[in-house]
Structure formats: C-alpha cells, structure tokens
C-alpha cells in the first residue's frame, strides 16, 4: 500500500474535517399544545405522549 511521503499539515487535516459535523436534531410538533418537541418523547411543556398525560405539569 502506498504511504504518504510527507506529513500533512494541521491546517490541511482541519480543512478535511470541516464536514465532520452532526446534523441538527429533528423536531416535531406536539399535537396537544402545538409546541416544538423531540420526536418519540414526552412533551416537556404539557406532559402528554400519544394523547395520554404521562407527566403531571403545574398547569394541569
């Protein structure tokens, strides 16, 4: 297998790694209170998941 003759500079390695980033997290809308939440999680605003109240909140 071929090997590099010279060492790559730090800048060159960092240029290559600029695309190694995480995608933004997906968001969904809570059907109960219409707030933005993570999918497949209990809504932190109203405490509902799949139409049922899972966590009692202060407003309830």
ABEGO torsion letter per residue (X at the ends): XBBBABBBBAAAAAAAAAABBBBBBBBBBBAAAGBBBBBGBBBAAAGBBGGBBABBBAAX
